[in-house]
Amino acid sequence: MKKVLLSMIAAMMTLAATPSFAGNYWDGWKKIYSLDMFPECGVNVLGAGGDDVLQETVDLYCGVKPGGYVAYINPKQYDTYNKFKRGSKYPDGKLSVIVFKAGIAFTTEIKDGKPIMDVVSVKDGKSIASKDKGHPLNPETCFNCHETSQKGVCKKQGYMCGDAVYRTGTK
């Protein structure tokens, strides 16, 4: 009887300690690429086959120590992403997510044809974006980089540009 009571108490404690968060909307989305380790600050990724987007990302986020990451795309958007043609646009809706080992995720949603970027906690899905202008985790910083990177390639690719070189051969 004592063992049963202790087992029940242990089970209740485990349930109480388990977060009630049901998961993230990108759970089950299509994985499009990943990086096991995020380069340290000062590393030149161009010589290792990286592109300007990755170099700018390393230079901006290395201090945050995000660890590796996995990028996902909404399966409803995959055909547009995979066969992206100049001039085509992503329809409104949740587009993509980059989930970092550090427990943060960069999200992109399209609304009225424009990207809405955010930084969220993987733990609870809530925004942790900075409101400080120029801060690496400010959505405006994300937008500005995606707007101008690689001579506008990101913008031409519908703001989904982390792997534009691989899909388009553009450098």
N, C-alpha and C positions, 0 to 999 in steps of 0.2 A: 504494500500500500504506500509506503514511504517513497519507493522508487517511482510509482505512478504519479504521486503528488509532485515530486521533484521534476519529473519529466514534463508535467503540465505547466509548472512554473517556468521551466526553461523554455518551453515552446512559446508561452505568452511573452516572455522577455524578448525572444528572438523576433516575434511579430511586432512588438512595440518598437524595437530598434530598427526594423526594416522601414525604409522610407516609403511613403504612400505614393510617390511620384510614379505614374504609370509608364513612363518612357518618353522618348522624343519622337516627334512626327517623322523624322527621317529614318527611324528604325525600319529596316527592311528595304530601304531604297537601294538602287544600283550603285555599287562601288565603282568609281571610275579611275582613281589612281591613289597611290599612297607613298609615303616617305617614312622609312623606319626611324630616321634620326633627323632632327632639324639642325642645319649647320650652325656652328658657333659664330659669334660676331666676328667680322673681319674676313671671313672665308669668301674667296672668289669662286662662285659656282659656275661662272661662264666658261672657265677652262675645263670644267668637268662635265660639260654638255648641258648645263643649265641655261635658261634664257633670261632676258632682262626682267621678266616678271618675277621669276624665282629670286634673282639677285636683289631686286628691290624689296621683296618680301623678307628675305634673310636680313638685309640691312635694317629694316624697320622693326621686325619682331624678334630678332635674336635675343635682345635683352629681356624679353618676357619669358624666355626659356620654355617655349611651348612643347618641346619634345617632338616626336614624330606626329604624323597625321594621316587621316584617311579622308578622301573626298568622295562625296555621294551626290547623285543627281536624282531628282524626282523622276521615276520611271515614265510618267506622263510627258515629260519634257525630253526624254532620251532621244527620240528620233530627230528632233530639231537640233539637239546638241551633237549627235553623231554625224548628221549630214548637213551641218551648218553651211549655209550658202550666204554669200554677201547679200545684204539687204533683207534677209529673213529675220524675223524677230521672235523672241520667246513670247508665248501668250502669258497673260497675267496669272500669277499663282506662285507657290513656293517652288524655287528653282534648284538650289544647290546648297550644300553644307560642307564645310571642312571641319572635321572634329580632331582636335589636338589632344595628345596624351595628357596635357596639363589640365584637362577638364573644361576647356572652353571650346566653343564652336563659332565659326564665322558663317553666318547665314545670308543667303541672297533670295529675295522674293521680287517678283516683277509686278509692278502696279502701274497701270496706265502707260505701259511700255518702258518704264524707268525702273532701275534697280533700287530696292530698299535693302540696305545692308544692316546687319546687327551683329553683336557679339553676345552670346548667351552662355550661361552655365549649363554644362552637360548634366549636372546633378539635378537641377530642378527646372531647366528650360527657361529661366527668367533672364532678361537682359542684364548684362553687366557692362554694357558699353559706356565708355567715358563721355562726358559732356565737354571735356576740355579740348578746345580747338588745337589741332595738331597732334593730339595724343594718339599713339599707335592703335588704341582700341576705341577710337571715335569713328562712327560710321562715315562721317564726312571724309576722314583720312582714307578709308577704304575706297569710297566713291572717287575721290580725286586721283588716286593711283590707278584705278581701273579705267578712268576716263582718259588718262594721258599715257599710260605705259605702252612701250613698244611702238611709239609713234601712232598711237590711237588704235592699235590692234585689239586691245581689250574692248573698247567701245564698239568697234566693227564686229566683234564676236558676241555681241549682246551682253557684254560685261562678264561673260563666263570665259576667262582667258588664261587661267593658270596653266593650261596645257595647250594653248593656241598653236604653239610651234609644232606640236606633234600632230595636230589635226589639220593644219593648213600649210606647213612647211615655211611659214613666215618668220623671219627674224628681224 
